[in-house]
């Protein structure tokens, strides 16, 4: 259908935003859309999400029908919008890109969904040959790759491997944190929705996935919510947000607030006082805001065998590493922010962030001489 619609000319004011990372446009794609709208030049947008490709076969007739309608829209209306877009932006790999024959005047920009260079990704990790080849073919269609600082640009060049020009213009998704936000009103709304958190500091546990469904399902077993609440429950509330690729059953999660489906992770970053993670790039957001991070890395050696880092993990992360639940509780209660270490981490990954990344990206992409 895409190639059928390619008979129509590309429109200079049409933009396609492809969200494969389930951020629902509360990310760099949303910031880029905002920057285009700020130009007041009448741009048209086509939005494609992972949900467009998913049939909900086990969620009842109504949900199934909605997903069928989304799929039909993906293969018709959205294929038409994508085929006619002059500018295409992505926040993750979009495998169909490997097979699309784009017009010569189309500019494709990969924003990626994370900042900095933490764990290795893309062409820098081991993958099945067919996946690696398809990813590389998709990367070959990219015009630009955006990264958050000059320091991490070489790693993005390596991860995307092929033709795209890597531009250290800053991460558009961080612009949100530089705009004035009414934290008091945001917390009030949060307390209404989750009254058990009222009057407490918020600890966010946000682990990443393990590339092994069995290990993912075991992740929550390492979080002793009963112990947390016995020792810290009067002062702290424990929030849990799992990565989209973790399919653990959160219905068994007692003594913590499940925020896996919370629509905007940036709001949680603003609200939470302490982050507990392992190897997730959410650490970048907390470091940007100079908030305390604790690394519950109980399986570090095993994880590193499957997914190595760009740097030595233990000397590089901007916070205390703990291996057991008692150590974690003690660090939450008594730990202090190592500001000097955090500032080094922040400067390396972000340079000098200023909240203007999306405008810089849009200006560069729309004014660049490539392609003619």
N, C-alpha and C positions, 0 to 999 in steps of 0.2 A: 504493500500500500504506500509506503514511503516513496519507493521508486516511481510508482504511478503518479504521485503528486509532485514529483520533481519536474514534471512537464511545465509547471507554473514557475514563474521567475521568483527568485529570492526577494523578500521585501526588506528594505533597509531599516525599517522601524519595527521589525518583529524579533522577539527574543524568546528563546526556549530555555526553561529552567528545569533541569532533570535531577530529581532528588531520590537517590537510591539509598540514602542513609537514615530514613525514617525521622528526620528532624522536623517534618511538616513545615518547612520554610522558616522555622525559627533559627536560622543559621546564616551562613554566608550568602546563600541564594536569596533569602529574604532581604538581606542588606543590599545586595546588588539590585534587586527589584526596586527597592526604595531609592537607590541612587539614580536609576533610570527615570523613575517617576519624578525625581527632583529636577530633571532637565526640562520637564514640561513640554516635551516635543511629541507627545502622542504615541508612545511605544505600545505595541501589542505583545501580550505574553501568552505563551503556551507552557503549562506546568504538567510535568510528568513525575509520578511517584511510584515507589515500589508496589503500592496497593493496586495500581492499574494492572499489574501483571499477576495478581493473586486471586484465584477463585476460592471463595469461602464455602467449601463443600460440607463442612461439619457444623455450621453455625445457624442452621434453619433456613427455610425457603426464602424468607425476605432478604436475609443477608446474602444468600447465594444469588438471588436475582439482582441485587445491587452490584455485586462483584461482576456478574455477567455484563451488566450495562456499562460498568467502568472499562471492562476489557474491550467491548465494542467501541467505546469512545477512544480507547488507546489506539486501536487499529484503523480508525477513521479520522475523527476530528483532530486528535492529537498527532497522528502521523502527518496529517495535512499541515498543521502548525509547525511541526518540526521541519518538514521538508521545505517550508518557505521562510524559515528563520535565518537572518543574517548572523545573529549572535547566539551561540549555544553555551550554556554554563552547566557544569556538573559539580556534585559534591562527593562523588565516589565513582568507582568503575561502573560503566554502563555497557554491558557486553554486546548488545546489538550494534553499538557504534562500530565494532570491527567490520561489520558487513554493509554499512551504509556508504553509498557513493555520494559524498557531499559536493556541493557546488564550490567552484574556485573562490568565490567571494565570501564563503562562510568562515567565521572565526569561532573556534571551539576553545573554551577556557575551562581548565580544571581548577576548581577552588579547593578541593579536598575538604574533608570534614574535621580535620584536626590541625592543631598548630604544632610547630616545632618538629623535632626529630627525636622521638623517644624509642619505641620498639621499631624494628625494621619492617618494611612493608613493600608492596608492589614487586618489582623485579628483583628486590634485594632479599626475598625470602624463597624458600623451597616451595614449589608448587607442582602439581601434575603437569606434564608437558603440554597437554591440550589447553588447559586453563592459562598457562603461562603464554602460550602462543596467541591465544585469543585476546588476552589482556594487552599484549604488546601490539597487536594489530589495532586495537582500540586506541592505545596511546599514540600510535602513528597518525591518527586523525586529529590529535590535539594541536592547537596553535600555541597556546600559552599554558603554563602551570604556575599558579600563585603560591608563594610561601610567605611565612611570617617574618623572616629576617634573612640578612645576607649570610649569617653563620650557618643556617640550615640549608641554604640553596644547593650546595654540592650533593647533599643527601637526597634531595628531591630530583636532581639531575640523574642520580644513580637509580632511584626507585622507579622513575618513569622511563628511563633508559634510552628513549629514542628521540625523535625530532623536536618535541616541544621546547620552546624557550622558557626557562624558569625565571620568574620575575619576583624579587623580594619586595613586594609593595605593601606587605602587611596583610593580616588575615581579616577579611571583611566581617566575619562572624563576631569578632571582638568589638566591633564598633558599638554594639548594643551596650557594652559595659561603660562606655564613655559618655553616653547620653544621660541627662538627669533622670533618675528613677525615684519614685516615691516608695521607698522601702517600707515605711510605716504602713501605708495603705496596702502594699503587697502582703506584708505579714498579717495584717488584719484579715484579709481575704483568705489567706492560708489557714489562719486559726479557725475561721468559720467552717472551712472544709474539713480540717483535722483538729478538732477541739482538744484532743489528747496532747497536742504540742503546745498549747497555750501556756505562756510563762516560762518556757524551757529553752535552753540553747539547743541548736539543731546539729546533729552529727549525721553526715551523709555517707553511707557505705555504697560505693559504686565500683564493683569489680568488673574486669573485662572477661571476655570469653576465652576458652582454652583450646579451641579447635578439636575438641573431643566431647560429644554430647554427654557421655557418662560422667566426665569430670565436671562439666557445667552443672549437671544435676546435683552433684555433691557439694557445690560451692556453699550453699546456704547451711549445710551441716557444720561448716567451720565457724559459723556465726552463732554464738551462744547468747541469744537475746534475753534469756532468763537471767544469766549472770550479769549482763549489761544492766538490766533494770534493777537488780538487787543492789548493785554498787553505785550506779550513776543515774538511776531512773528519776530521782527527785529533781535533779538539775538539768539532765539532758534527755532529749527524745531522739530515738534512733530511726533514721529514714533509710530505706533501701531502694536503690535504683539499679536494676540489672541491664546489662548491654542487650540490644535487640537480638543478638545472636545467641543469647543464653536462654534456653528453654526450660529452666527450672520451674517447679510448681510453687508459686508464691502463695497459693491458698493455704499452705501449711505454715506460713510465716506468722508466728505469734509474738507479741511484744515489740513489734516494730511496724512502722508505717510503710506500706508498699507503694512506692511512687514510680514504679517501672513505666506506667502508662501516663505519667504526668507530661503534659504536652510540651512544656518549654523548659529544658534543662538549664538555660541561662537564668531563669528566675530562681531555680533552686540554688544555683551558685551564689546569687545575690543574698539569699535568705540564710544559707547554712553557715555555721560558725567554724566547723571542722570537717575536713574531708578525710575519709578512710578509703583508700583504694589499694590496688596492687600494681597493675601495669597499664592502667587506662590513661588515655590522653586527656581525660577530664582534669587531670592534675594541672594542665596548662591554664585552664580558666581560673583555678584557685590561686595559682602562682601569679597570674596577671593581676589579681585583686589583692595580692599579698596576704592570703589567708593560710592558716595552718593546715598542713597535709601530713598524714600518717600513712605508712605503707605496710599493709598487712600482707606480707609476702611469704606465706607459709610454705609455698611450693616453688620458690625462686629457682633452685637448681634444675628442677624438672621442667619448669616453664621455659627456661633459657635454652634448653636443648631443642625445643620445638620452635621457639620464636625469639631469636637473639636480639639484643639491643644495639643501638649505634654507639653507645658509650657504656662504661662500667657502671652497672646499675647502683651498686652499693655506695659508690663515691659521688654519684651524679644526682640522685633524686633529692629534691629540696625538703627533706623531712626525715623523721626517725623511721627506721625499718624495724618491725616487730614480727615475731614468728608465732606467738601464742595469744590466746584470748586474754589471759591475765596481763601479759605485757601490753596489749592494746588498751585495756581499761586503764592501766596505770599511766600510759602516755596521754590518753585523753584527759585524765584528771590532773596530772602534774606536769605534763610536757610544756615546753615553751617554744615559741617560734624562733628558729635560727635565721634571722633576717639577712645576715651577710650571705649565707648559702643560698637562700631563696633569691636574693637580688642577682647573684651570678647566674642562676638558672634562668631567671626572668629575662635578663639582658641578652643571654645567648639565644633564646628562642624567640624573643619579640623585638629585639633592638630597642627602638624608641617608639612604642605604640602611641597613637594620638587620636584614634577614633575616626580617622578619615580614609581608611583603607578602601572601602567600597567605592568611594568617589574616585580615588586614584586608579583603581582597577578599571572602572567603567570608562574614565577619560582615556586611559592608555589604550584599552581595547578598541574603542570607537575612533580614536584618532591615529592609531598606528598605521603606517603605510602598507603593512601586510594584512590581508591580501589586497591586491589592487582590484 
